[in-house]
C-alpha cells in the first residue's frame, strides 16, 4: 500500500507509520511540505523509545512552523533527551 501512496503522491499517514514501526518513514515525514504531517510525525516519534530518533527530532527544532517545533520539543521531552536548546515556539 505504501507504493500506491508514493506513486500517486499521497501524503504519508504518521499514525500508520507508527503502527507499522516504520521509523525511517516517520523520520522522512519530518521533512514533508505539509506542516501537519511534520507535526504528527514528531508526535509519533515521541512514542518510539529509540536513540536513532533523537538526531532527526533535534534537527526539526528549527522547523519554520511553531506547532511543529512545539511537537518536536514535546517528543524530545518524552524521550528524556538531554536538555535541548530552548526554542521560541510562540511565533516569529
Secondary structure, DSSP 8 states (H G I E B T S, - for coil): -HHHHHHHT----HHHHHHTT-HHHHHHHTT-SSHHHHHHHHHHHTT---THHHHHHHHGGG-SSHHHHHHHHHHHHHTT-S-------S--
